[in-house]
Amino acid sequence: MCLHADQVKSLPRGGEGDPDAWRLVPRRRPLSRGYLAGIAAAIGTCVLLPYGEELLRCVRTGRKNDKSNKSNKRIRKGR
């Protein structure tokens, strides 16, 4: 179901006289800044949050390994 079925049918034939049929044109009513900010925040959260969590895990593991390496060095020096 299409709202403008005649326009959809004319697209394969080149738009039939509509010069903007295959061109990107600005919207008549641009999206509000709040809507765009929400989309940007959602994308930023969904993309950056997993990377931040992985970075946090790597830092924790690195600190844990540093502590275990230092304790191993102390034991070896004592021998």
VENRA-V524926 format. One line per field, one symbol per residue. ss: DSSP state (H for helix, E for strand, L for the rest). phi: phi as a letter, one per 40 degrees, with the letter a starting at -180 (. if undefined). A space follows every 50 residues. Layout:
BEGIN
ss = ???
phi = ???
END
This chain:
BEGIN
ss = LLLLHHHHHHHLLLLLLLLLLLLLLLLLLLLLHHHHHHHHHHHHHHHHHH HHHHHHHHHHHHHHHHHHHHHHHHHHHHL
phi = .bcbcccccccccggfgccbcbbcbcccbccccccccccccccccccccc ccccccccccccccccccccccccccccc
END
